[in-house]
């Protein structure tokens, strides 16, 4: 192999055929550079799980090769897994000023900030690795300081767009995508483009953020009492629109929810949010001021049960009341899967007599997506002119739709590679093909445990949540190997019907029969006894109740 030729591969450990836990990597010879490390939140089937992060097995097996983590922007699905990543792989983290502020909050919480190397970058930065050079370009999204990444490799240019949309009139002038640089990169030739696909099914172009500012201001002017607005804490341009509307209507602003307070602090401190002196008030002052002089910014637009908005809707947020005539604004569209939770909260607010502005962004005018629609994706493809495309950041139907869009603007048929997490695309002689797989999947975070909850534990939790448990306590004599007393049967979450006593008696009888038969057969091993009791009692209960509680036999020797 010649000096300047190195095997080059691209793969994802998250973010393909799913929304969330984004993590991608470029491997060139003995160097791996990782892009983003996010988390996603569990659905109701993952009982007790706090977070889901990418499986990092391959990176840990090749830890000497991992040189850096590059972060495109500061959303949870791109930075939420970073503390867990850095505890295993302490490499330099490159991110923009605002993104670093959010990462620092997480590292402080995990007590690893002091030993982490954080390096600030911007759209003009260049990073040189041994076999790759990296540059960046500015993109518009729904959070400040977002970047796309260009890798100059021995095989050609590989571009990762980050999350993006094209907005000609963003809320802030300096948040516009750098069309000129994107076009320049495309003009020089792009071998492979990794481009986000979240809104690949939505025709047209993404509406402008400025439209939202007008609607927020109108709602504030019309509101006769308190205004409560909930949005993603990270959407700083939306927060600025709320501050501006509060200034125009002479309202003080209260912040509710830990992430909202943290992000606002970082945004003010780093110069991304301008709030007049004396405008922010403490939670306990909200009820003390005249309602027409108060606005509240809070978390919980996705229906999270413990977030501020949910607690306000049930009257359980101490010190802040929602009263008839208050205005509640949902300034974020529900993420697919959260609709039911959001609807419940909307109903609760209506029941309290509030005026509620809700619905998808296009219907309420209070939200526009930070992800490009079909015309945005086509524009990125047209400017970049890639030979190959890997659609990322989306479920399968979105990736498929992105493939159709790519072919419609001239990407050769067969050159859009729809792959799964763990599939490796190797590039040799400027030809890309799928060659092998690396380990990829979900790692569950449960309390302080990372990766120690597997499918068996989740199956047990599911069984307990559905049918409860039944504990059998059998007390045996150590000397003459006989039952000392009647067995005890304790149940939790397993509801008997009217003939409870009959079932209880029959279970007791069954236990005694099983134990005596085993003793007569001289089978004294406790594990054999436990297995027999678990099986026979389980079968009996299912036959008579059609339920499968977890049966836990306990044998006590005295």
ABEGO torsion letter per residue (X at the ends): XBAABBBBBBBBABGBGBBEGBBBBBBBEABBBBBEBBBBBBBAABBGBABBBBBAAAAAAAAAABABBBBABABAAAAAAAAAAAAABBBBBBBBAAAAAAAAAAAAAAGAAAABBBBBBBAABBBBBAABBBBBBBBBBABBGBBBBBBBBAAEBBBBAEBBBBBABBABAAABBBAAAAAAAAAAEBABBBBBAAAAABBEBBBBAAAAAAAAAAAAAABABBBBBBBBAABAAAAAAAAAAAAAAGBBBBBBEAAAAAAAAAAAAAGABBBBBGABBBAAAAAABBAAABBBBBBGAAGBAABAAAAAAAGABBGBBBBBGBBBBBABBBBBGAAAAAAAAAAAAAAAGBBBBBEBAAAAGABBBABBBAAAAAAAAAAAGBABBBBBGEBAAAAAAAAAAAAAAGBBBGABBBBBBGBBBBBBGGBBBBABBBBBEBBBBBEABBGABBAAAAAAAAAAAAAEBBBBBBBBBAAAGBBABBBBBBBBGBBBBAAAAAAAAAAAAAAAAAAAAAAAAGBABAAAAAAAAAAAAAAAAAAAAGBBBBBBBBBBBX
